[in-house]
Amino acid sequence: MLNNTGFKLYEKMIGTHEFVSNDYPSVRYPFSFHINWKVNSIINFFKPKTDDFLLGEVEGVINIGGLADNIPLTGTMELRYFKDRKIRYTLFFTFDGKPYKFVGEKVNIKLANLVTSHTTCFGTIINVDTLELISRSVTHFRMRDSAKFLSSFRLI
């Protein structure tokens, strides 16, 4: 029964980013992503040595101040606790006909620093075609959003 049961959660990360490309001014802009991440099988999500181990699919929108807002995205969210003490978001989106990739990581996850490590995400955006670094960001999960995050849990 659980093998065919999954779950989904809503998560919002908010912060700032700074363009590093010469095509944009080097100032801080608002940055956020709003995602629904889902797991298709609870059993496979928690089963080591499977392709789905601690891996969720992501859909949502990304807002990149100075560029565009509410850009649809897809990707993955990996709980890499045992590999390298990270949570990694790999998000893909297209803007103005160009493909981009955002990789964000919550790093240095330890029991002693869970409040900080689970709420701060360091990210980069690259142009997928040229591999040019476009932007660096720091986003945060706000603790006041915890109730919304937890209440968004749904079995699917």
TORKOL-4160 file (C-alpha; in steps of 0.2 Angstrom, whole numbers, padded with zeros to 4 digits, m for minus):
156
<pt num="1" X="0000" Y="0000" Z="0000"/>
<pt num="2" X="0013" Y="0013" Z="0005"/>
<pt num="3" X="0024" Y="0008" Z="m0010"/>
<pt num="4" X="0011" Y="0017" Z="m0021"/>
<pt num="5" X="0008" Y="0031" Z="m0009"/>
<pt num="6" X="0018" Y="0048" Z="m0009"/>
<pt num="7" X="0017" Y="0065" Z="m0002"/>
<pt num="8" X="0019" Y="0083" Z="m0006"/>
<pt num="9" X="0024" Y="0099" Z="0003"/>
<pt num="10" X="0024" Y="0117" Z="m0001"/>
<pt num="11" X="0040" Y="0127" Z="0003"/>
<pt num="12" X="0044" Y="0146" Z="0001"/>
<pt num="13" X="0062" Y="0153" Z="0001"/>
<pt num="14" X="0064" Y="0172" Z="0001"/>
<pt num="15" X="0080" Y="0182" Z="0001"/>
<pt num="16" X="0091" Y="0192" Z="m0011"/>
<pt num="17" X="0102" Y="0189" Z="m0026"/>
<pt num="18" X="0116" Y="0199" Z="m0035"/>
<pt num="19" X="0119" Y="0197" Z="m0054"/>
<pt num="20" X="0137" Y="0193" Z="m0058"/>
<pt num="21" X="0136" Y="0194" Z="m0076"/>
<pt num="22" X="0142" Y="0210" Z="m0085"/>
<pt num="23" X="0125" Y="0211" Z="m0093"/>
<pt num="24" X="0117" Y="0217" Z="m0077"/>
<pt num="25" X="0121" Y="0230" Z="m0063"/>
<pt num="26" X="0129" Y="0222" Z="m0048"/>
<pt num="27" X="0116" Y="0227" Z="m0035"/>
<pt num="28" X="0106" Y="0216" Z="m0023"/>
<pt num="29" X="0088" Y="0212" Z="m0029"/>
<pt num="30" X="0074" Y="0202" Z="m0021"/>
<pt num="31" X="0074" Y="0183" Z="m0025"/>
<pt num="32" X="0062" Y="0169" Z="m0020"/>
<pt num="33" X="0056" Y="0152" Z="m0025"/>
<pt num="34" X="0040" Y="0145" Z="m0021"/>
<pt num="35" X="0039" Y="0126" Z="m0024"/>
<pt num="36" X="0028" Y="0111" Z="m0021"/>
<pt num="37" X="0040" Y="0096" Z="m0019"/>
<pt num="38" X="0033" Y="0078" Z="m0020"/>
<pt num="39" X="0038" Y="0061" Z="m0017"/>
<pt num="40" X="0029" Y="0047" Z="m0027"/>
<pt num="41" X="0033" Y="0033" Z="m0016"/>
<pt num="42" X="0036" Y="0035" Z="0003"/>
<pt num="43" X="0044" Y="0018" Z="0003"/>
<pt num="44" X="0057" Y="0022" Z="m0010"/>
<pt num="45" X="0060" Y="0039" Z="m0003"/>
<pt num="46" X="0066" Y="0031" Z="0013"/>
<pt num="47" X="0074" Y="0016" Z="0005"/>
<pt num="48" X="0093" Y="0017" Z="0003"/>
<pt num="49" X="0102" Y="0012" Z="m0013"/>
<pt num="50" X="0087" Y="0017" Z="m0024"/>
<pt num="51" X="0086" Y="0031" Z="m0037"/>
<pt num="52" X="0072" Y="0039" Z="m0026"/>
<pt num="53" X="0081" Y="0039" Z="m0009"/>
<pt num="54" X="0078" Y="0056" Z="m0001"/>
<pt num="55" X="0074" Y="0063" Z="m0018"/>
<pt num="56" X="0058" Y="0073" Z="m0022"/>
<pt num="57" X="0052" Y="0081" Z="m0038"/>
<pt num="58" X="0049" Y="0100" Z="m0038"/>
<pt num="59" X="0037" Y="0111" Z="m0047"/>
<pt num="60" X="0034" Y="0130" Z="m0044"/>
<pt num="61" X="0039" Y="0147" Z="m0048"/>
<pt num="62" X="0055" Y="0158" Z="m0046"/>
<pt num="63" X="0056" Y="0177" Z="m0044"/>
<pt num="64" X="0072" Y="0185" Z="m0049"/>
<pt num="65" X="0072" Y="0203" Z="m0045"/>
<pt num="66" X="0079" Y="0214" Z="m0060"/>
<pt num="67" X="0074" Y="0200" Z="m0072"/>
<pt num="68" X="0057" Y="0192" Z="m0070"/>
<pt num="69" X="0044" Y="0186" Z="m0058"/>
<pt num="70" X="0034" Y="0170" Z="m0057"/>
<pt num="71" X="0044" Y="0160" Z="m0070"/>
<pt num="72" X="0038" Y="0142" Z="m0070"/>
<pt num="73" X="0051" Y="0129" Z="m0064"/>
<pt num="74" X="0053" Y="0111" Z="m0062"/>
<pt num="75" X="0067" Y="0101" Z="m0054"/>
<pt num="76" X="0072" Y="0091" Z="m0039"/>
<pt num="77" X="0075" Y="0092" Z="m0020"/>
<pt num="78" X="0088" Y="0080" Z="m0013"/>
<pt num="79" X="0091" Y="0077" Z="0006"/>
<pt num="80" X="0109" Y="0074" Z="0005"/>
<pt num="81" X="0111" Y="0071" Z="0024"/>
<pt num="82" X="0122" Y="0056" Z="0023"/>
<pt num="83" X="0132" Y="0060" Z="0007"/>
<pt num="84" X="0138" Y="0078" Z="0012"/>
<pt num="85" X="0127" Y="0085" Z="0025"/>
<pt num="86" X="0117" Y="0096" Z="0012"/>
<pt num="87" X="0100" Y="0099" Z="0005"/>
<pt num="88" X="0101" Y="0103" Z="m0013"/>
<pt num="89" X="0088" Y="0111" Z="m0025"/>
<pt num="90" X="0091" Y="0109" Z="m0043"/>
<pt num="91" X="0078" Y="0120" Z="m0053"/>
<pt num="92" X="0076" Y="0122" Z="m0071"/>
<pt num="93" X="0067" Y="0137" Z="m0080"/>
<pt num="94" X="0066" Y="0146" Z="m0096"/>
<pt num="95" X="0066" Y="0165" Z="m0098"/>
<pt num="96" X="0066" Y="0175" Z="m0113"/>
<pt num="97" X="0069" Y="0159" Z="m0123"/>
<pt num="98" X="0085" Y="0154" Z="m0114"/>
<pt num="99" X="0086" Y="0139" Z="m0102"/>
<pt num="100" X="0093" Y="0142" Z="m0084"/>
<pt num="101" X="0097" Y="0131" Z="m0070"/>
<pt num="102" X="0097" Y="0136" Z="m0051"/>
<pt num="103" X="0107" Y="0126" Z="m0039"/>
<pt num="104" X="0104" Y="0130" Z="m0021"/>
<pt num="105" X="0111" Y="0121" Z="m0006"/>
<pt num="106" X="0107" Y="0121" Z="0013"/>
<pt num="107" X="0124" Y="0117" Z="0019"/>
<pt num="108" X="0134" Y="0110" Z="0035"/>
<pt num="109" X="0119" Y="0101" Z="0042"/>
<pt num="110" X="0122" Y="0095" Z="0059"/>
<pt num="111" X="0110" Y="0092" Z="0074"/>
<pt num="112" X="0118" Y="0106" Z="0083"/>
<pt num="113" X="0114" Y="0119" Z="0070"/>
<pt num="114" X="0097" Y="0113" Z="0062"/>
<pt num="115" X="0088" Y="0130" Z="0064"/>
<pt num="116" X="0101" Y="0139" Z="0054"/>
<pt num="117" X="0106" Y="0125" Z="0042"/>
<pt num="118" X="0089" Y="0120" Z="0037"/>
<pt num="119" X="0083" Y="0138" Z="0034"/>
<pt num="120" X="0097" Y="0146" Z="0024"/>
<pt num="121" X="0100" Y="0142" Z="0006"/>
<pt num="122" X="0115" Y="0148" Z="m0005"/>
<pt num="123" X="0112" Y="0147" Z="m0023"/>
<pt num="124" X="0118" Y="0151" Z="m0041"/>
<pt num="125" X="0109" Y="0153" Z="m0058"/>
<pt num="126" X="0118" Y="0148" Z="m0074"/>
<pt num="127" X="0113" Y="0150" Z="m0092"/>
<pt num="128" X="0112" Y="0131" Z="m0097"/>
<pt num="129" X="0118" Y="0134" Z="m0115"/>
<pt num="130" X="0133" Y="0145" Z="m0111"/>
<pt num="131" X="0137" Y="0139" Z="m0093"/>
<pt num="132" X="0139" Y="0157" Z="m0089"/>
<pt num="133" X="0136" Y="0162" Z="m0070"/>
<pt num="134" X="0122" Y="0174" Z="m0070"/>
<pt num="135" X="0118" Y="0177" Z="m0051"/>
<pt num="136" X="0122" Y="0172" Z="m0033"/>
<pt num="137" X="0108" Y="0171" Z="m0020"/>
<pt num="138" X="0105" Y="0168" Z="m0002"/>
<pt num="139" X="0087" Y="0164" Z="0003"/>
<pt num="140" X="0079" Y="0159" Z="0020"/>
<pt num="141" X="0065" Y="0149" Z="0025"/>
<pt num="142" X="0056" Y="0160" Z="0038"/>
<pt num="143" X="0051" Y="0151" Z="0054"/>
<pt num="144" X="0034" Y="0161" Z="0054"/>
<pt num="145" X="0030" Y="0150" Z="0038"/>
<pt num="146" X="0033" Y="0134" Z="0047"/>
<pt num="147" X="0014" Y="0131" Z="0051"/>
<pt num="148" X="0010" Y="0133" Z="0032"/>
<pt num="149" X="0024" Y="0122" Z="0027"/>
<pt num="150" X="0019" Y="0108" Z="0040"/>
<pt num="151" X="0000" Y="0110" Z="0036"/>
<pt num="152" X="0003" Y="0108" Z="0017"/>
<pt num="153" X="0008" Y="0090" Z="0019"/>
<pt num="154" X="m0003" Y="0079" Z="0009"/>
<pt num="155" X="m0003" Y="0061" Z="0005"/>
<pt num="156" X="m0005" Y="0058" Z="m0014"/>
